[in-house]
Amino acid sequence: MKEEKEVRRCGWCGTDPLYIDYHDNEWGKEVTDDKRMFEFLILESAQAGLSWITILRKREGYRKAFAGFDAEAISRFTPEDVERLMQDEGIVRNRRKIETTITNARLFLDVQKEFGSFCNYMRSFLPDGKPVVNRWKTLGEVPASTPLSDAISKDMKKRGFKFFGTTICYAHLQATGYVNDHLADCHCHPDNLK
């Protein structure tokens, strides 16, 4: 009988099937679609002060509550929509985060107009416009923020974005694959996919 090889993953994803699926199929994979980029922007901002697994479990609730992550539609949300969302158990019912999502949708559209796409905007900060690939050996080595996330967060703050400090920005870069922080021995690290 053939012995199955152990699949090595980054330790943060633990054993929760939802977390493992997210780790294996999304986290660290480069996002090139603005709608997907906006989805992560909403989810990362909602996560501030909470665990990521909490937000992953509410992801479908967010999809329903926020027009399938359509920035154009969300940008037109009214105070009545805010009140409706405050009653929605499928999302984190935090008024500031809800209002911020609407504001950030408008700002997201402004960035798209200026740069052609939000992905282009994010890439403009990357060395040679390419994702950063790190080769950390332990979770303890992975930073919570970097000069890259500082610069992007500072620029976004100047543009009016909220709930997007440097730590949230760094998590966004990791989630969208603009920074690949899979540990060096993880089966998802680019060096192990060759």
Secondary structure, DSSP 8 states (H G I E B T S, - for coil): ----------GGGTT-HHHHHHHHHTTTS----HHHHHHHHHHHHHHTTS-HHHHHHTHHHHHHHTGGG-HHHHHT--HHHHHHHHT-TTS---HHHHHHHHHHHHHHHHHHHHHSSHHHHHHTTSGGGS-EE---SSGGGS-S--HHHHHHHHHHHHHT--S--HHHHHHHHHHTTSEE---TTSTTSGGG--
